[in-house]
Amino acid sequence: MEKGFARVDGSLALLVQRSDQTDKQLADHETRLDTLERARWPLPSLAAATGVIALALTAYGLTAR
């Protein structure tokens, strides 16, 4: 009976250790993902600025004739 409890206890300890490792990896991945999200280019803002510049150049080209 004691051998069975010892084996179950060892298995539970292993599961707890793996769970802790998984939690650490998940936290690390979340940190890295947050860093990547902060560092990416602001594409919608860049597209809006490009549109405004294109509109201004078009208006200038039409009035410069």
N, C-alpha and C positions, 0 to 999 in steps of 0.2 A: 504494500500500500504506500509506503514511504517513497519507494522508487518511482511510483506513478506520479505522486505529488511533486517530487523533485524534477521529473521530466516535464510535467506541465508548467511548473514554476520556471524552469529554464526556457521553455518555449515562450512563455509570456514575457520574460525578460528580453528575449531576442526580438519579439514583436514591438516592445516598447522602444528598444534601441533603434530599430528600423523606422518606427514612427517619428522619433526625434530627428533622425537623419533626414527623413522626408520633409519634416517641418522646416529644417534649416535650409534645405535646397529650395523649397518653395519660397521662403523669405528672401533668399539670395536672388532667385529669378524675378520676384516682384520688384526688388530694388533695381536690378539691371533693366527691367522693362520700363520702370518709371524714368530712369536715366535716359533711355533711348527715346521715350516719348517726349521728354523735355528738349532733347537735342535735335529733333527732326525739323525740317524746314516748314514754315507756316504756308503751305501751299495755297489755301484759299485767299490769304492776304496777298500773296505774290501774284496770283491770277487776277485779283481785283486791281492791283497796281498796274499790271501789264495792260489791262483793258483801259484804264484811265489814260495811260500814256499813249496808247494807240488812238484813242479818241482825240486827245489833244493834238497829236501829230496829224491826224486826218483833218481836223478843223483848221490847223495852221496851213496845211497844204491847200485847202480849198480857199482860204482867205488870201493866200500869198499870190494867187494867179493874177 
